[in-house]
Amino acid sequence: MELTISKRNFLRGLARTHGVADRKSSMPILSNILLTTESTGTLRRAATDQSRGVTATVEAEVTTGGSVAVAARTLFDIVKNLPEGDVKWTVGANNAAEIRCGKVKYKIPGMPGDDFPPLPSPGRADFVELDADSVGDLIGKTQYSMSTDDTRPHLAGALFEGDGKLMRMVTTDGHRLSKAEHKLDGSMLSFTMLVPNKGIGELKRLIDDAKSEQKKGEGEGASVGVATTGGNAFFRGKDVLLSVKLADEQFPPYSKVIPQQQTKRVICARTSLIDSLRRISLVSSDKSGGVRLTLEPGTLKIVSENPDVGEGSEELDVDYAGDALTVGFNARYILDVLGALDDDEVALELSGELDPGVLKPAGDAAASFVGVVMPMRI
């Protein structure tokens, strides 16, 4: 195996793949990246942890074809620190790889490419192109409420679905829930998939890369192709294919969790509410982060009391004309919702002191997002 490739092109694919390689696996081969010459002029790099797989292709000047697996982190660090210019890659006896760039030379051990486990393939599955900005927005507005507890696989991921007119993402960790929607323009795609949290993280990186390339003028339009087959989801960007093993679990019936008729509605400035919650939660319990919200006509009062630290309170001017109500929440949970939004004003909808709180944009975007936070006794 022998080829020449620019450092820039070599590094681009390695940056996308090396993070997926599983250095803690009991299978040593999974800590490697597989390098394969697909055809004259193409180099493919692939990595997997057997739940996620990333394949990146790039142009290269191929002299001799072949394949080899080398340590992912080692290769990435080496290429990242090479001087600018062309990199000559040669694989010799015993799969040892030699890397030359200018006056720099490395030799690193490798493993036979045939020993690398095959990655899932979309085969002839039909891909539907989705707007990358829209998918990225769904992730940004829901990722914070996704459980990171892998012992609860039905919560440790995001429900990603489309019904022909809308695409939707929903996450919950049992304490809060978020749902975000975007219109599907010109597509009648219908799908439902539960994507594990690590897969969502990789999808976000793929989208960020697509948007970055578009800004640099390297892409015609930031989009991501989506397909499902054989229990896997496939997400396709420019020269990159991500495969994710879908969770074979039942996501909770989220529509039953979202209150439909709240009796009290408060409109307030989002940044003012963020600043106040941050200030007052400084004296809340480190464990619970609890604050009390007291509503009165025209006023929202935020209070926190901790016998070991002290107490704090602040009043905000709000648009509210209903009855008085006091309810407790974890301040961080509300801050997470507010941080995911960019609207100037938000609506906080409540019913009773033991009922969930609902946060959504106050304006026309109200139908596209809803965040639900469970109350707490304080």
N, C-alpha and C positions, 0 to 999 in steps of 0.2 A: 504494500500500500504506500503510495507516494503522491503528494499533492502540494500545491502552493496556494496560499490564500492570504488576503490582507488581514492584518491584525484586527481591524475594525469589524470585518465580517465574521471572523472566527469568534471574537468576543461576544457578538450579539447573540448568537445561538447558545453559547455557554452560559451567559447570564440568565437565560430563560430556563435552561435545563438543570443546571447544577444544584439548584435549591430543592429539586424534587428527589434527587438521589438520596436514598435512605442509608445514612452512615451507621445507624444503630441496628440495622437488620441482622438477623442471624445468617442471612445469605450474603456473603461478601460481595458477590457480583452486583448487588443492588446499590452499593456505594460508588458505582462506576457510571460513566457516560459511555454509551455506545456510539462510535463513529463509523459511518458506512458511506462509501461512495455509491450513490444511487445510479448514476450514469456519468458519462463524461461531462464535467462541468458542474456537478452537484455533490455537495457534502451534506449528509444527514446526521444530526446529533440527537440522541434519545436518552431519556432517563425515566425511571419509574420507581415507585415504592409499593407497587402492586395494587394501590387504590387510585393513584393518579399517574398519568403518563404524559410527558411532554416531548414532542418531536419538532425540531426546527431544521429547516433546509436553507442552504445558502450556496451561492455560486463559488466555485473553486476551479483551479486549473489542475485537473486530475491527470497524472502521468500513469499511475498503476492503481487499479481498483483493489478493494478489499474491505475488511472490517476489523475493529479492535475495540476492546473495552478498557478504559483507563480511569484511575481515581478521579472522581468529579471535582472535588475541592482543590486537589493538587493542580489539575490542568487549568482550572479557572484562575487560580492565583498566579500561575506561571504566565498565562496569556495576558492577563490584566496588567502585568508589570513588564511585559516586553516593550522594547522601543517601537515607535511607529514604523510601519513598513510591511513588507511581505514576510509571511511565515512559511517556512518549508517544513513539511511534516512527512516523516518516513517511518515505516514500521518494518523492522527487520526480524532476525531470528528470535524465537521465544516470545514473540509479540511485544518486544521492547520498542517503544516509540521514541524517535529522536526529533527534537524541535530546534530549529535554527531560525534566528532573526538577527540580521546584521552580524555582529561579533558575539552574540549570545547563543549558547548551546546548552540544551538540556537533554537528558536521557532518562525516561521513566518506564517502569515496568507496566506491562499490559496483560490482558487476558483474552483468550480467543473470543471473537465476536459471536460465534455460534453458541457460546455458553450463556449469552444474555437472554433473559426471558422475553418472549414476543409480547409486544404491546397490543392492546385491543385495536381493532381496525373498524372504521365505519363502513367498510365495504362499499356497497352501492346505496347506502342510506342517503336520503334527500336532505340537503342542508337548506335551511331558510336563513337569509341574511337579516339580522336585526341591527338597528342603530346602536353603535357602541356607547354613545353618550347616554342613551335611555337605559340600557342595561347597567351601565356604571352607576347611574343615578339610583336605580332600584337597589343595588348593593349598598351604596352609601347611606341610604335611608333605612336599611333594615339590618345591616351586619352587626350593629351594636347589641341587638337583642337576641342574637343567635347563641344558643348554649355551646359552651366549650367542653362540656362533660361528655366524653365519648362513651360512658356507660349508659347514656340515655340517647341512643342513636336517632330516635324519632324526633328529638329536639335539637340535636347537634348538627344542624344543617339548615338550609333554606328551601322552602317550598317555592319552586319556580314553575309558573304555569301560564298558559295562554289559552284564550277561549275564542280565538278568531278575530276579536276586535280589540282586546286588551291583553297585555302581558303583565304579570303580577308576581311579586315576591313577598313572602310572608315568613317571619321568624318569631320564635318565642323561646324563652328560657324558663317559663313557668311563673316568673315574676312580672314580666312585661312582654308586650307583643307589638310588632310593627307590621304594617301592610302598606306597600307602595304599588302604584299602577302607572302604566304608560299606554297610550294608544298604539295599536299596530297599524302602521300605514301601508296599505296595499297588500297586506298578507292575511290569509285566512288560517294561519297556523294555529293548531290546537295541540296542546301538550301539557303534561303534568309530570314533574320530576322532583325528587327530594335530593338535593345536592349537598353532600357532607361539607362541614365547615372548611376543611383544608382545600376542597375543590373550589369553594367560593373564593378563597384567597388567591388561588391560581388564576381563576377566571378574572378577578379584578386586575391582576398583573398583566394578563393578556390584553385586557381592554385599555389599560394605561399605556401599554406599548403601542397599541394601534392608534390611540389618540396622539401620542408623542410623534409617531411617524407622519401622521397627517399634518401636524403643525410644522414639521420639517419639510413638507412638500414631497414626502416619499410614498404617500398613499393617495389613491384617488378619492377615498372617503372612508371615515372611520366606521367600520362595521364588523360584526362578529357573526359567523355562521354557526347554526345550532342544529344538531341532529341527535337522535337517540336510536340505539339498537343493541340487542344482546345484554341488557342490564347496565349499559354504559351511556353516558352523555358525551357528546363530542362538541367542542367549541373550536372554531377555526378562525385564525387571524391571518395576517399577511405572513406567509412562510412558516407559520406555527400551528400545530394541532395539539390541543389539550384533550385528553380522555379522562373521565372521572367515573369511577364505579359508584352507581347510585345506591342510596340507602334503601334496603328492602324493608321499609317500615311504614307505618301509617301515621301521617302527620295529624296532629289534633284538629278537630273540627273548629277552625279558628273563627268562623262567622258567629258561632255561639258564644264566643268569649268577648266579642266586641259589642258593648252596650249600644242599643239602637235609639233609645229615647232617654237622654239625660235631661234632668229638670232644671239645671242651672248652667249658664254659659257665660264665661268671662273672656273678654278680649283685652289683651295686654301687649305691650311692646316686647318682642322676643329678647332683644339684647338686655333690656332692663331686668327682665325676669332672670336671665342667665346670671347677670352680675349680682343680683340680690341673693339668689340661691347659693352662689359661690361664697359670698361674704358670710351669710348666716350659718352655712353648713360647717364653717371653720370650727365652731364650738359644739358641733353635734358629735354623737358617739362614733368612734372610728369603725365600729362593727356594723351599726345599723344605718348611719348617715341620715337619721330621721329628722324631719322638720315638720312643723305644724303650719298649715295654710288656713287662715281664717278669712272668710269672705263676708263683707258687708257692702251695702250699696256704695259703689264708687271706689272701694278700697280692697286691696288684697294685702293681708299682713302675714309675713313669714317669720316664724319664731323657732328658735332652737334652744334647748336647755340641757346642760350636762353638769351634774354636781361636781365632777372632777375637773372640768375645764372652765365653765362659766355659762353665760347665756347671751343671746343676741336676738335682735328683732329689727325688722324694717317694713315700712308701709309703702305700697306702690299704688299710684292712681291707675284705676282700671275702668273699663266699661262694663259695669255690672249693676243691675237694678233688682236683684232677687232677694230672697231671705238669707239670713245669716247662716253660715255653715263653717264648721272646723273639721279638717280631715288631715291625717298624717301620711307622708310619703317619704320614701328614700330619695333624698335630694339628687343623688347621682343618677338614678333612673330617669328623673325628669330632665336633668341636664343632658343626658345622652340623646333624648328625643329632640330637645331644642337644638343641640349641636348638629343634628343631622339635617335640619331645615335651614333655609336661607331667606325665609319670608320675614318681612318687617314686623308683622303682627301675627300672633297665634291665638287660637281659641282653646281654652281649658273648659271641658264639660264635666260636670259632676252631678251626683244625685244625693247620696247620703254619705255619712262618715265611714261606712264600711263597704262602699261601692267603688269599683274601679274608676280611675280618672282617665279621660280621653283627651289627647292633644292632637290638634290638626292645624293646618294653615287657616288663617281667618278669612282669606279672600277667595278668589276663584279656584285656587288649587286645593281647596278643602276636600274635594272628592277624590284626589289622587293619592292622599296619604292619611293614615290614621295611626296613632300610637296609643297603646293602652298600658297603664301602669296600675298595678295592684296597690291598695292602700295598706297602711300599717298602723298598729295601735301605738300611740305615744303617750 
